Amino acid sequence: MPTNSVLDLKQLVMTAWRERWSEREWSMHTKQYLNHPSDVFHIADILVSQAYIGKVPNSTLVNYIKYAISTGMLSYAAVFAAVAKHEDLHKLESTREVYALSENYLSIINEIPLVEDPMTLCSTLRVILQWLFHNTELYLKGVSGIYPTAADEFIKLNCQIIEQLTTRSRTSMLLTIARFEESSAWSNIETDLAVVKTASAQNILHKEISDACHHVSQLSRCPILSRSVYPVTLSSLQVFLPLSGFIIFEVERRTLTEPEGFALQLSLLSQIHGLSTFELLFYVIQTCLMGFLDSVHCKTEMEHEWSAMIYLRIPKIFCCLRSNLKGSEFESPSRNAIKKSAHFESELIKALHKLCQLDCLLDALDQLKDGVSWLKSLTEHFVSERLITAKPNIEHLLQIRKETASYGQEKCQNPQLIVKSVSTLKQLMTSINAGDFATQPEMLLKTFQGICSQGSFHTLIACAAASGQLSNFASKLMQFNEGVKASSAENSKTAQIRAVLFDMSSLLTCHMVNAFRKPVVMDPIQKTSEMSGCFLYQWIKAWWVLPTNRAIVTKYETDTSRVEVYIKILRTSNEFRLSLTKWQDVCINLPQAFIELIIAKQKGYLSFADLTKACNLIRDNCPLCVILAVMLAIVRALRLCVGHSDHIKMLEILAEKSQAQHQSSLSYDERYAYFGKILVQLMGDLLPEFDNSLKPNLGKSAGEILQVTLQETKNHGWINNERLKKFLFCLKFLDIKIFTRHLIAFILKEIRLDAVEAAINIVFTVMKLNLESFTIHMLQSGIPDQLLSDPHSILNPVGSAIAKMTVACLDIVLNDCLLKQKMLLASGEKLSPFLYEASPNKGQDNLHKVRRLLSSSTEHDLASSGSSSGLPPTEPILIVLADFIQKLWKLMTLREPSPLNEFIFTFIKCALFSTPLVSRSVKQLLPVELVKELSSRLVENGRELLFAASDLGNPEVRRIAAEAICLADTLQ
């Protein structure tokens, strides 16, 4: 405004005062000076300065101010800017009225929506705050003409207004934005804050001043407390499927996660579902007991794994859970471990008390083995592991159980034998390692015959797996196998024993690889140089093929002269000599000799009878591990030829049980049992014709089996071994994209809330079979395709349930990626880059980065995108997530408001309230336009949600946030 206009306006104000113009008359004369938005600031300056220039306020001019505000002629920002210029603090009445005016208008703007420039209002609120601190400092130092009692009164007023500014929703949010808009100016406030706190140290109002300073310091801190993304409501004793399924898959699939990693996964699941510590412990124990009971009733091989889980792994996992306890009561470093132990023990006692209510389950368990009380054995084991120390608690628990206990039959071995097996395993590995075949062949044979009994070996490997000795045990067997593969002098009996020991050690090692997967057993052994020359290690490494690489088998370098010798034996001999035989030579060259016979038959040089004779010779004379080597070579040759009918017939003959060996060979039946299991696994992986899982499902498609199994799981609320096998069968024979569609269809067919929740629980559990791949397909095509084709199918409660489940899946996958980086989880199979490779126009550089307000630093550039989540931007799930969010935004721009908008908001809200890893990852990828579209919904849910989605270092985002705050009807 030109200087002449300012003078004219001041003259107009004085004229209006002298002539006592009405408010309306004054406003009509004044409007001629409003030619620019900034002119309202000049009018406010003149009105405020003249209204409070005297010892008492000018009531006429004060009325003009109130009228101008009420009619919108003046903005609140203009009045606050003018108030902040008031310096005549010795004029008590006028100063008191200035404070009253400020307090009144601050109260008003916190209660009603505002239609004025939001960034200007942010700036003037900062100026008011600085003015209040400056005044407080002056009052503390002493203002000329003001008595101490009056100074104390004004200090109280300052503190009251500062508290109102910094604690009421709208003004505190706008001040937070102002703090990032003008960081250099805010540093002056922080300086004044420090000066005021120091100056007030001896003042009687020190507490009030400290509280006001604290409120200001909290403005820049907007932490989001993680909430349970996917809470579930259960009856007190109901099985909790999302957690029980996770544990079932861990045990039944023999995943062997490290105790610390498994405890972290359990803690994350507990947080996702809103479980307390005692509920988590109860559901873990309940699931393990039910898993053991199910394995006994279904007569599966997993009884020993469940025993190992209960008695060997659970105590270690619980110790890790105890050390990972979080909360304000555990933040103090002093006596922290004692507090955690006491709290965890009380929670574990509560869980065991709740377990006592499951009298039917405990009765069923106690009746499996006479004289075994599961509750007593569990409690005693927890005591031995120092998880429980209070004896009165134990006695009370056992007394409760004693009143309802009943015991009975012999349906399983004593589950506590698994604990004793730890020392047995150590002794066994020592004896195998020290055993000398040349001096004590029969003693070694007895040792291996004892090991070879099914129950004994399953107990041993379950114990080895639970105690982290699996690879060590396998390496001892491989080293022993190396020692008996050849001999320089032996009689026929010793030769037969050596052949049996070579076979047993090979089959037992292969069974371990078969049961626990090649990477779990072999990768730790690979790091030891002593195994590099071991024949069995190299053979398994070359021939044991993972299902994802069926056609890729390393061909052994054979010895041509030895192959010719074996061709001659197969064509002319009726028996296979055992004495002085080098079995590693047989395993390498005999398979190639047999392949040469098949080729000769295909060319017409041999008859089918010649091949059959050779098969019978191998089957009736060779160790089963040699037969296995021959069969694998046949399968490899099968992959490389067009006609393979001869290959199939030879495999069938070789797989038959040999009557000759059954009658003459040592422990043949025990060895054949292991051979059969290994054969089914390898032939199922390499040749579908031998897959036993097909037999019970003939006549049904995999999709039909999947839908039936999902419904069965819903009806029973439990995934037993049989259902797990069906899910794995469907996962094997259905493309994972089609499998994902079936899962979504299973959810969408439900309408009632309880039915939707039950379906979601089952789908969420089944997805954990391969969670990363399922989540990627859900984000890539499952959800976007459904939103595009039929957005009304995701009406609540289905839409919100799917959104929450998706965030929960993201949470687990991202945290698993972090655990893999820390080597607390196995890396698993690599995903194909075709699943997640982003298009060039969807690169990270083109996305607006939206980051959480995390610290009180005055720097505008918050955490960079590379470091905010702790994961590299090339992580597959992050690439797919970026593409998914872009798809959501494009769908939102294409359609009118619909269930789609509600789904997107629910997804983003749940992600922001999830763990820091998920919330940061999602916020990095949110387009600014999407934040703008949802800003009004975000601000309705409170300060923390809006700021969680807003990068206050970005001027555009600051304005979006400020506008949303100003226009909001109500603020939390």
C-alpha positions, 0 to 999 in steps of 0.5 A: 500500500502506498504511503499516502494511502496508509496515511489516508487510512489512518486519518479515516480510522481517526475520523470514524472514531471521532464521529462515532461511525457504526461498524457497517459505515466504517467498513463501507468507507474502508473497502475502497482501500482494499485493492490487494490481499496484503492491504488487510495487513495494513488495515489490521496494523492501523486498527490494532495499534490505534485501539491499544495505544492508550492506557485503556483500549479504544472500544470503538476501534476494538468493535471495528476489529471484531466486525471486520473479522466476523464479516471476513473483511480482515483475516485472522492472520492479519490480526495476529500479525498486528497483535505481535507488534504490540510492545507497550507492555507497561500499559496494563489494561491495553496489554491485558485486552490484547492478550484477551483478543489473541486468546479469543481468536485462537479459540475460535480458529480451533473450533471452526473451518478457516477460509484464508491463506493457510501458509500466511496463517502458519507464519503469523502463528509462529510470529505470535508464538515468538512474541509471547516468548519475547514478552515472557523474557521481558517480564522475567527480567522486569518491565519498567512501571510494572509491579512483580505481581502484575508481571506474574499475571502476564507470565501466566497469561503468556503460558496459557496462550502458548499452551493453547497454541501448541496443544489445540489441534489446528493451531499446533498442526499449523505451527508444526508446518510453520516450523518447517516452512521457516526453519531459520526463523524457528531457530530464533524461537528455540533460542528464546525458549532456552533463554526463558527456561534459564531465566525462570529457574528461580521464578515461582512460575518455573513449572508453568513456564517449563510446561509451556516450553515443553509443549513447544518442543513437542510440536516437531515430534509426530511419532506414530504408535504402531497399531494392530493392523489386522486385529481379530476377535476370538473366543477365549479358547478358540484356535488362532489360525493365522498364528497356528498356521505359521507354526504348523508350516514351520514344523511340518515343512521343517523350515528350521528358522533360527530361534531369534528370527522365529521369535521376531516373526512371532512378535510381528504377528502378535503386533499385527493381530493385537495379541498380548504376551500371554495370548501369544504364549498360550496360542504357541503352546496350544498349537504345538500340543495340537500339532503333536496330537494330530501327528499321532492320530494321523500316524505321520512322521512328524511326531518327532518334529513336534516333540522337538519343537515343544521341548527343544525349540520352544524354550529357546524361542521363549527366551528370545521373546523374553529378551525382545520385550518392549514397552515403557517399563523396560526402557530403563537400563537398570535392572532391565533383564530382571524386569523382563524375566519377571514380566515374562514369567507372569505372562507364561504362568497366565498362559499355562493357567489358560491352558489348564482350561483345555482339559479335553486337549490335555486329557487326550494328550495324557492318554497317549502315553501311560504315566506322562502328564504333559502339563507337568512335563512342560512346566518342569522343562520351563523350570529347567530353562529358567523361564519359570522360577516361582515354585508356588505358581508351579504347584498351583498349576499342577494341583488344578490339573491333578483334579481333572487329569486322566491317563491311559494308553501307549499310542506314542513314544515318550515325548520327553525322549527328545530331550535325552536324544541330545546327549545320545546324538553327541555320543553317536556322532563321536562313535561314528567319527571314531569308528574304524571299519577295518577293526570293528565292522560288526560293531559299526553294523549294529550301531547303524542298524540301531540308527536305521530303525525308523523311530530312532532315526526320526527322533535323532534328526528331529533332535539334530535339527532343533539343536542346530546339529543337522549339518554336522550330523550329515557331515559325520555320515558323509565322512563315514561313507567316505571311509567305507567306499573302498577296501584293499582286503576283505572277505565276503562277509566283511564285503557285504557289511561294508556294502550295507554300511555304505548303503545305510550312510548314503540313504540316511544322508539322502533322507536328511536332505530329502526331509529338510531340503538340500540348501538347509543340510548342504549349504553349511557343509559347503563352507568347510574345506574338509568336505570338498573331496568327499564323494557323497557330498559331491554326488548329492550336490550334483544329482539332488535337483531342486524342483525349480531346476528339474532339467538341470543336472550336472553330468559326472565325468565318467571313466570310459574304460570302467563304463565298458567293464560295467557294460560287459557285467550287465550283459553277461553276468548273473551276479555282482561281486561285492568284494573289493568293490569301490562303490563310488566308482560304481555310483559314477560309472554304472549309471552311464553303462546302463544308459549305453544299454538303453541307447543300444536297445533304441538302435536295435542292437539289444532286446527289451529282455536284455534291458530287463536282465540288466535291471534285475541284476542291479536291483538284486545285487547292488546297494539301494544307493547305487540303484538310486544313482542309476534311476537318476541317470535314467531320468536325466537321459529321459529329459534329453530324448523324445521317446522315453517309454523304455526309460519309464519301464526300466524305472518301474523295474528298478523301483520294485522291491528285490526278493533276493535281497530281502532274503539275503541282505542285512537290514534290507527292509529298513533300507528300502523304506528310506529308499522308497521315500527318497524315490517318491520325492525325486521321481515326483520332482523329476518325473510326474508319473511317479508322484504319489500325490496325484493318486488320491486326487485323480478325477479332480482339478487342482482348482476344485481340490483347492476350493474344497480344502479351503472350505474344509479348513473353514469348517474345522478351523485347523490345517492338519497334515493332510490339508497341508499336503493338499495345499502344497499339491495345488501350489505345485500344479496351479500357477501361483497367479491362478492360485491367488485368484482362487484365494480372492474368489474364496473371500469375495463369495462371503458377505457377513462380517464373521464369514469374511473374517473367517475367510480372510484368516484362512487365506492369510494363513495359506499365503504363508506357504510362499508369502512373498510370491503370493503378496507380489501377485496380489499386488500386481494383478489380484487386487488391481484386476478386481478393482478394475473389473468389479469395484463394487465387489470390494464394498465393506466389510470385504474391501477393508478386510482385504486392505488390512490383510494386504498390509499385514502381508506387506509387513511380514514380507518386508520384515522377513527381507530385513531378517534375511539381510541380518542372516536370521532367516534363510534366503530361500529361492530367488524370485524371477525378475519377470515377476517384479521388473518395473517398466521404465516409466515407473522408475523410482526417480519419477515418484514423489517421495513422501516421508514421515516427520520423524525428528525435531531437526530443523533440516527440511530434507528428512530421511532419504529414500534409500535409508528410510526403510532399511531395504535397497530400492531394488528389493522385489517387493518394493518395486511391486509396491511402487507399481501397485500404488501407481495403479491405485492412483490411476484407478482413482483418477479414472472413476467417480467416488466409489468403494475404490476410494474407501479401499485406497484410504483404508490401505494407506491408513493401515500402512501408515499405522503399521510398523515403521518399516511398512509405513516408511516404505509406503510413504516413500511411494505415495504420489503428492497428487494422491496425498492431496486427494486424500488430505481431507480424509487424513486430517479427519483422523488426526494430526499424526496420520496427516503428518505421517503421509506428508513430507514437510520438507516439500513446499507443495505438500506443506501447502496441501497439509495446511489447507486440509487443516484449515478446512477441516470441520473437526480435528482430533 
